[in-house]
Amino acid sequence: MKLLTISIPLLILTSIYSYAANPVPRLELIWETDAIFSYPESVVFDPARSVLYVSNIGETPKNNPANGDGFVSILGLDGTLIVKNYIRSLNDPKGMDIAGDTLWVNDRDAIVEWDLAEDQMLKRHTLTDIVFLNDIGVGPKGDVFSND
């Protein structure tokens, strides 16, 4: 019984110390860009190149979203615009993920596979019966997951 009585105060002190040492995180604005994007939807960090990719849905009206005015931009980690139209002629790009040298982009009714090392499209995987591709992720074994 004494062991139990001693261990409870230690757990409580540990919890109090942990909370005091690690206060609740808060967001702090470090930088922001000018209004240079066209309906930006998603951002993904590329640790190999130390840049951010930003998907831009474009100016297309909702009744005709497939006219190719979407694009992906590249930003530096300080918010500096590196390339505004890095990947062009997309229809409604949204979620993105990176696996190795490949950037995966959900684009309305297709998944775009982009080679970052060669700066070129590897493949556009067109899908049928799609309502709204949004987020995408690549698993540790290279499996690509997307939601509709």
VOGU-3710 file (C-alpha; in Angstrom, 3 decimals, decimal comma):
1> mklltisipl> 0,000/0,000/0,000  2,851/2,459/0,694  4,263/1,882/-2,797  0,946/2,901/-4,348  0,754/5,996/-2,135  4,267/7,064/-3,141  3,811/6,490/-6,870  0,646/8,583/-7,200  2,316/11,853/-6,090  5,205/11,171/-8,490
11> liltsiysya> 2,809/10,785/-11,409  1,031/13,998/-10,511  4,303/15,911/-10,182  5,494/14,536/-13,486  2,288/15,669/-15,181  2,514/19,143/-13,661  6,188/19,450/-14,578  5,518/18,241/-18,119  2,716/20,776/-18,594  4,844/23,623/-17,212
21> anpvprleli> 7,814/22,684/-19,397  5,670/22,300/-22,534  2,954/24,958/-22,569  0,072/24,753/-25,006  1,365/25,439/-28,531  0,228/28,621/-30,208  0,392/29,792/-33,788  2,566/32,738/-34,702  2,582/34,445/-38,108  6,112/34,267/-39,499
31> wetdaifsyp> 5,460/35,486/-43,044  2,704/35,792/-45,607  2,647/36,233/-49,351  1,049/38,950/-51,414  -2,196/38,034/-53,189  -0,367/36,185/-55,979  -2,321/32,932/-56,094  -5,523/31,859/-57,802  -7,674/30,106/-55,185  -4,822/28,294/-53,406
41> esvvfdpars> -6,056/25,035/-51,924  -3,196/22,966/-50,550  0,459/23,233/-49,557  3,023/20,459/-49,232  6,603/20,730/-47,899  9,436/19,176/-49,895  12,215/18,380/-47,406  14,667/17,310/-50,131  14,487/20,699/-51,877  13,459/22,893/-48,920
51> vlyvsniget> 10,504/24,396/-50,792  6,722/24,497/-50,573  4,369/23,507/-53,400  1,028/25,347/-53,544  -1,916/24,035/-55,589  -4,007/26,758/-57,249  -7,525/25,819/-58,346  -7,636/28,672/-60,867  -10,343/31,101/-61,939  -12,614/28,590/-63,669
61> pknnpangdg> -16,325/28,977/-62,942  -17,795/26,072/-61,004  -19,998/25,069/-63,942  -16,943/24,484/-66,173  -14,012/23,536/-63,946  -12,037/21,628/-66,575  -10,506/24,368/-68,700  -6,890/23,934/-67,605  -6,322/27,174/-65,668  -5,158/25,419/-62,478
71> fvsilgldgt> -1,482/25,246/-61,568  1,084/24,455/-58,887  3,470/27,122/-57,585  6,786/26,850/-55,733  7,567/28,995/-52,682  10,745/29,309/-50,659  10,510/28,609/-46,938  10,578/32,366/-46,333  7,524/32,906/-48,558  9,483/34,054/-51,609
81> livknyirsl> 7,826/33,099/-54,897  10,220/30,874/-56,841  7,961/29,752/-59,722  4,329/30,802/-60,044  3,287/28,335/-62,786  5,521/25,329/-62,101  2,947/22,737/-63,209  0,449/24,236/-65,682  -2,797/23,293/-67,396  -4,394/21,540/-64,436
91> ndpkgmdiag> -8,175/21,465/-64,086  -8,782/21,881/-60,361  -5,682/20,828/-58,373  -6,222/20,221/-54,705  -4,397/17,811/-52,371  -0,741/16,920/-52,902  1,874/14,612/-51,424  5,517/13,799/-52,122  7,197/10,398/-52,202  10,861/10,457/-53,189
101> dtlwvndrda> 11,166/12,595/-56,321  7,486/12,311/-57,213  4,858/14,941/-56,494  1,330/13,495/-56,545  -1,492/15,966/-57,271  -5,250/15,369/-57,154  -6,629/17,199/-60,192  -10,439/17,089/-60,483  -10,838/13,742/-62,288  -7,236/12,570/-62,403
111> ivewdlaedq> -4,156/11,988/-60,301  -1,078/13,676/-61,718  2,296/12,025/-61,149  5,058/14,656/-61,515  8,811/13,963/-61,563  10,457/16,665/-59,429  13,996/15,726/-60,485  13,216/16,003/-64,214  10,486/18,689/-63,959  8,055/16,730/-66,107
121> mlkrhtltdi> 4,804/14,839/-65,905  5,282/11,101/-65,586  1,629/10,239/-66,011  -1,882/11,572/-65,710  -4,017/8,821/-64,202  -7,529/9,681/-65,444  -10,308/8,295/-63,259  -13,970/7,723/-64,069  -17,112/8,343/-62,012  -15,318/10,867/-59,810
131> vflndigvgp> -17,268/13,465/-57,858  -14,607/15,484/-56,010  -10,985/14,401/-55,606  -9,579/16,258/-52,649  -6,757/14,947/-50,451  -4,075/12,464/-51,431  -1,388/10,584/-49,551  1,371/8,105/-50,277  1,946/5,259/-47,851  5,346/3,915/-46,729
141> kgdvfsnd> 5,233/1,146/-49,364  4,425/3,594/-52,188  0,666/2,984/-52,266  -1,253/6,103/-53,305  -4,462/6,918/-51,422  -7,003/9,467/-52,601  -10,484/10,395/-51,471  -13,533/11,203/-53,532
//
